[in-house]
Amino acid sequence: MKSPMYSRFTHKSRTGRGKIPANIREDVYTRDDFTCVYCRTKLPKVALTIDHLVPLSGGGLDEMSNYVTCCSPCNARKRALPLSRFAHTIKISIEDLPVHGDPVIDNTALPIEIRLLRKAIFDKIRKGTFRARGPTAQKKIEKAFRRNFWQTPQGQRLKASFPTLPGPARIMIPEIETIAKSESDFILLLEIAKSASTRNLIGTVLRPNQDLVVALRQKSESSEPALHRRIEQAIHRFERQLASRARANTPSAPTPQRINDR
């Protein structure tokens, strides 16, 4: 099962009840320190289950961001209750429940304001005040995040600084800044951000402290034709930009008239 972390802008959100692979189950238990998120009881693995925070019957997704570690008694009590009702009965706040498996929230290098803005969307989904269901749920989350982000001072500054850049690419700039170590890195990642399929590589294949061109070439060689083509197009645009900048910064040779004027 692929997480939105790896196909954030192109995947169809996973719905319905599927078998949770053993490695994903282990990851969730380890992430939650083998502790029920509801009653805070730490238990051996055999006594634990995975709960869907938003029940599948209520439109919850069968994805990592909707999984939490849960003991059997709490799981039995919750059943298909809406999370808001169950949280009220056990006196916990939905805002205190973690969100995992989201690339923005999980990126601790991002400013906390951006991560909290993103988490607020998941809190609304869990409360039932924002509907993000079905195969297009992830797209709805991304649209809501962009809409909210443009209202913030940082969002307004990015709009003013990059007015011609498409919104889905422009909103990636804070994430790009956690990876780019130079101006050329920044330019390359902006080109990568212009296509949804290559945008998925930011924060996954493309991470800090690596040669981004080398990483992209390696990914390109192992990709299906459509993604291969998109990566090569982005690298080509990047190389053209670098060449154009180099020409602009190269002093012109003196013309005959200038020589005669000396």
Buried (B, 14 or more C-beta within 10 A) or exposed (E): EEBBBBBBBBBEBBBEEEEBEEEBBEBBBEBBEBBBBBBEEEBEEEEBBBBBBBBBEEBBBBBBBBBBBBBEEBBEBBEEBBBEEBBEEEEBEBEEBBBBBBBBBBBEEBEEEBBEBBBBBBBBBBBBEBEBBEEEBBBBBBBBBBEBBBEEEBBEEBBEEBEEBEBBBBBBBBBBBBBBEEEBBBBBBBBBBBBBBBBBBBBBBBEEEEEBBEBBEEBBEEBEEEBBBBBBBBBEBBBEBBEEEEEEEEEEEEEEEEEEEE
